[in-house]
Amino acid sequence: MTGTPLFDRVVQLAERLRRSGIHVSTGELIDACQALEHLDLLDRAALQAGLRAAMVKEPLGAAQFDRAFATVFRADPGSHDDAPSDGLPPGTDAQGGLPIDRDFDHGPSAPGLADAILDALHAGDEEELRFLAARAVELHSGIGQQPGSQRYFLHRVLRAVDLTRMLTAEMQRLRRDEATGLTELELLLQRNELARLLEDFRRELAAQIADRLDRGDPADVADAPPMTRDLLALSAVELNELRRTVQPLARQLAARIGRRRRQQATGRLDARTTARRSLQTGGVPLDPAWRKRHPHRADVVVLCDVSGSVAEFAQFTFTLVHALHDELARVRSFAFIDGIVEVTDLFGAATHDIHVARLLERRGLIAGDGHSDYGQAFETFSRRHLDSVVTPRTTVLVTGDARTNYRAAGLTPFRNLCQRARRVYWLNPEPEDQWDTDDSAMSAYRPTCTGVYEVRSLRQLADAIAAVV
């Protein structure tokens, strides 16, 4: 098999993994090549799983392998080799990765796509899920229409498909359907299983996008540490690993905040005391006295958009802020989509990290169609909570991408919030060069905020929180 295009791609895959920090020995490369003789080369999933088993020995390396595999075995237009140069089954269009004889027509908002995805998930139809993922990417990614990164295109697809809303809507349906007769434990198991399946589908979306992108630089698959990478680009395994670092990071964050406040405890010069001390040195103020300052312990209110792909940022924001309880006077947390609910009690009673799915089950979080509605959320918060929650001592943190789905931005209630609070900071998980594109209203909110931060990674999030509380 040496010298064939397929063998060359396996060697290229090993080289990419080594550049990304994963050790692939010569023996493991030989095992991967020998495994090809026992795999169905027309089954992309089987090929990927077989090569992963041969070349990756650590769980955290699986996500890096999947990204490298998606790049090396991406669609290759114009190739007619018998070997699976594009990794797609026969009867598939290599240019778009779509079955040629399929007709699955959805409108721009894909109202039937969510139902089709759920049906395929429940049926365990992997071929249908691959087709639906390819169709969603074709409809909503915008690849070929404008430049952008893999993360940007995935963000566009997730905003249209909204896997988070699908999970919430399905769990609400199960709770309303008395015919199922499910207990709370059974509902919990159903939610966890559906969340896992939706995460697998998200990874399929990412792989489909990677197949369509032409990456010219082989070194671009080298990964930075998860702490500094975009949360949206992380796999489920990497996110779980990252969640285990939140508590240690919170302790470091608290120590940094406390050290900064101690260093700033020295206030203005106390002229009277300094003059009195100078009498002992003939009027020379060798020993100046300073007024002691009392550092302010922030009273924090957190408002987080938990829709779509920004939900992970909301979870890490909530967890980090609540872990700083010794440095903060009080913390109140609210989650919103098109409704808004308080979730402070979840973190107050928790003995471990709260998964984002727990937030999404709160009654009242979805008040309409389940798409982000900043105007409605700010208006509801202003009407129900502003007077009782926000004071002139309060620091408000807003986490979200400021994408309004072309609805009212709610500038009047947001200005009222900013005028009443001591400070208001906005933490936006999108790259700054994407603010104010399409339905983003970031420039409308920015003038009334004390500060606006781009927070795309957990490290940036921690640095922003340390700077504002």
Secondary structure as UniProt FT lines:
FT   TURN            2..3
FT   HELIX           5..19
FT   TURN            20..21
FT   HELIX           26..35
FT   HELIX           36..38
FT   TURN            41..42
FT   HELIX           44..55
FT   TURN            59..60
FT   HELIX           61..72
FT   TURN            77..78
FT   TURN            90..91
FT   TURN            94..96
FT   TURN            100..101
FT   TURN            108..109
FT   TURN            111..112
FT   HELIX           113..123
FT   HELIX           126..140
FT   TURN            144..145
FT   HELIX           150..161
FT   HELIX           163..176
FT   TURN            178..180
FT   HELIX           184..212
FT   HELIX           218..221
FT   HELIX           226..228
FT   HELIX           231..233
FT   HELIX           236..243
FT   TURN            244..245
FT   HELIX           246..263
FT   STRAND          266..269
FT   HELIX           271..278
FT   HELIX           279..281
FT   TURN            282..283
FT   STRAND          290..292
FT   STRAND          299..305
FT   HELIX           308..310
FT   HELIX           311..323
FT   TURN            324..327
FT   STRAND          330..336
FT   STRAND          340..342
FT   HELIX           344..349
FT   HELIX           356..360
FT   TURN            363..364
FT   HELIX           374..384
FT   HELIX           386..389
FT   TURN            392..393
FT   STRAND          394..399
FT   TURN            405..406
FT   HELIX           411..420
FT   STRAND          423..428
FT   HELIX           432..434
FT   TURN            435..436
FT   TURN            438..439
FT   HELIX           442..445
FT   HELIX           446..448
FT   STRAND          451..454
FT   HELIX           458..468
//
